[in-house]
């Protein structure tokens, strides 16, 4: 019995905090955006200290390897447990060439049950930065332009400018009083909705073409898949979908969408959270089904 108790306490101690960190691209061009993810899973009694990443974006000489563009923090409750998952997404811009390193980060935390202050280490990450390829130079094709017919323009420049001004004024008057009211009443809302839908569907097609599945990057696939759906929900229903948890988003949308759509969206996000944060690894059939569900949610 004592041995079982010791094993339980030891397992509990070492499994309190789980850390994942990765970049969404291992190879980028100079000046491109790259997202650096830090995912920390911990019990409710653990409180993380605030931390900065500016120093870890520099090399050993103190020169900057990356510029920090933006930071996003998302906090969710892990399904079927009392644990919290915090995801930090840092959008970075590489400013040096070669193999760059995001150095290790020391993050402090306090155990609210024992009131102990401790530190854990987020390991370093490397990526390769390449220069943009030089554009091909166009050879002169030997074409010579005849300018005789263009010389007369100088003599009539002000007359031509005056005529163009009159035509511009007439066109503006016709547009303001005839065309604009009709276009506003018929097309404004429709065009806006179609544009949002087309952009979201295009992003889904681009995600599928990245071949994350064949590369075994299942978590990365689900991170981008849910981000596209949340972006669409945010634009269409004017809610802060990218920052809300799944449960918070479900409650906010109750007054904005029908019950069937809301339940289907919640089920989709719950399944995706399992693939992103738990050890659950969906098979290919489930992944394809989740991708098709994402398309159906973009209506």
N, C-alpha and C positions, 0 to 999 in steps of 0.2 A: 504493500500500500504506500509506504514511504517513497519507494523507488518511482512509482507511478506519479506521485505528487511532485517529485523533483523534476521528472521529465516534463510534466505539464507546465511547471513554472519556467523551465528553461526554454521550451518551445514558445511560450507566450512572450518571453522577453525578446527573443530574436525575431519574432514575426510581428512586432508592434508596428513597425514602420517599413513600408516598401517604397522603393524609389525607381522610377523609370525616367530616362532622359534621352532625347534623340533630336536630330534635325530632319526636316522633311525632304531635304535634298543633300546628297553627299557630294555633288559636283555642280557648281554654279559659275556664271560669268560675273566679272567684276561689276558691282553696282546693282546686281539683282537682289530681290528680297529672299530671305531664308527664315523659316520659322523654327525657333528652338523651343522644344517642349520639355517641361519638367513636371512629372506627375508624381504626387506624394500621397500614399494611402496610409492613414493612421487612425487609431481609436479616438473616440470623442474626448477622452481625458487628456489628449496631447494638444498643446497650443503652440503653433509655430511662431517664431519671431520674424519680424520684418527683415528682409535682406535685399541688397543691391547687387547688380551684376556688372556694373561699369568696370570694376577692376579686373574681372576675369575675361573681359573682352580685349585686354591688352597683351602684348608679348612680353618677353623677359626684359626688354629695354624700356618698357613703358609706353611704346608706340601703340596706337589703336589698331586692332585687327578688324573690328566691327563698329558700326554706328548703330545705336539703339533707336529704332523708329517708333515702336509702340509696344505696350504691354497689355495683355489680357489675363484676367484671373477668373477661373470658373470653379465653383465649389459645389459638389454634389454628395448625396448620401448613397453609399454602396448598398445595393439591393440585398435583402435577407441578412443583414449584419448591422452592427452598431458602429461601423467605420465611416470615416469621411475621406473623400477623394478631392484633392485640390490640384487643379491643373494650371500651370503658369505657361503662357505662350508669349515669347519675346520675338517680335519681328525685327530682324537684324539686316543690315546692309554691309557686306564685306567691302573694305576699303584697301586691302592689300592683296597681292597675288601670291599663289603658291598654296601649300598645305597650311591652313590656319587652325588654331586650336582655341576652343572655348574652355578655359581652365576650370579646375575643380572648384566647387562652391561649398563653403562651410555654412550650414544653416543651423541655428540654435532653436531649441524648443524647451518647453517646461511641461513636466508631468504633473497635472493638477491634483492627482491623488497623493503623490509622495512629495510634491513641491520641489522636485529636483530639476536643475537646469543641465541640459545635455546638448551635444552637437552631433550631427551626422554630416557625411560628405557626399556631395553629388559628383560623380566621376567626370573627367574631361571628355570632350567630344571634338573630333577633327572633321574637316571637310576641305575639298579642293576648290580653289578659285582660279578661273582661267580668264585670259583677256578675250574680248570680243574679236572674232575673226575680221580681218581687214576686208572692206568691200573691194570687189574687182574693179580695176580701172577700165573705163571705156576708151577704146581707141578712136581717134578722130577718123571719121569715115570719108573725109575729103569733100563733103558737101559744101558748096559755096552759095550763099544767099544773095539774091539780086536785091539791091536796096534802092534802085531807081524809082520803083513804084511807091516807096515809103517816104521819099523826101517831101512830097506835097503836104504831108500831115503837119509838118512844122508851120506851114503858112496858114493853116486853118485850125490851129489848135484850140483857140478860144471859142470859135464858133462850134466846134465839135463838143467841147466841154459844156457850153450853154445848152445845146440840144440834149445831151445826156442828162443834164440836171433837170430839164423840163420833163423828160420821159420818166425820170425817177420819181418826181413829185406826183405825176399822174398815176403811176403804178401804185404808189403808197396810198393815195386817196381811194383808188379802186379797191385795194386790198382791205383798208380799214372799214369801208362802208358797205362792201358787198361780200367779199370772201371770208373775212375773219370771223364774223358772227356765226356763219354756217359751219365753218371748220371747228370752232370752239364747242358748239352744242352737240355736234355729231361724233367727233373723233377724240376729244381730249382724254376721257376716262378709258376708252377702249384701247387707245395706243399705249397708254401708261401700263395697263394690265398686260397687254400682249408683250410689251418689251420686257417686263419682269419675268414672265413665264419663259420667253425665248432665251433670256440670259441664263436662267436656272437650268433649263434643259440642255443648253450648250455646255454649261459647266459639268453636268452629269456625263455627257458624251466625252468630254475631255478627260474626266476622271477615269472612265472605263478604258480609254486608250492608253493610260499610263501603265497598264498591265501589272498593277500591284499584286494581283492574285498569283500570277506566275512567279513573281519575285518573293512570295511569302510574306509580303508586307500587309497583313490583315488589319492590324491596329491602325496603321496609317490610312488605309482605305476607308475604314469606318469613321475616323476623325474627319476626313474631307467630305465624306458622304453626308454626315449629320450637319456639318457646317453649311453645306449648300442648301439643305432643306430648311435649316434655321434661318438662313439669310432670306430665303423666299418668304417664309412665314412673317419675318420682321417687316419686309417691304410691303407685302400684300395687306396684312392686318394691323400694321402700325403698332407692334409690340416689340419689346426689347428681347427678342427670342435668342439672340446670340449670348446674352449674359445670364438668362434665367435658367434655373434647374428644370429638369423634365417635369417634376411635380408642379413647380411654380407656373411654368408655361401652360400646363394642362388647366390649371385654375383660372388663369387670365383669359384663355380662349373660350371658356364656357359660354360667355355672353356674345362671342363674335362668330363662332362657327357651330354647325350642327353637331349633335352628340356623337354620331357615327364617325364623322371625320376626326373629331377630337380624340376619341378612343383609339382609332387606327394610328394616329400620329403618336400618341403616348406609347402604344405597343411597339411601334417601330423604334422610337428613341430608347425604350427600355432594353430591347434586344441589342441595339447598337452599343449601349453602355456596358452590357455584359462582354461584348467583344473587345471594347476599348480598355476596360479597367479590370475585368476579372480574368481568370485563367481560361475561361471558356473560349474555344476556337471553333467557330462554325464551319461546316463543310461547304463545298462549292455550291451545292443546291440551295442551301440556306442563304448564302451570300448573294446569289443571283435573285432569289426571291426578295431579299431586302432591297436590292437595287431597283427592282421593278416596283416595289411598294413606294420607294422614294419618288419615282416618276408619277405614280398615281396621286401622290400628295400634292404635286405641283399642278393645280387645276386652274 
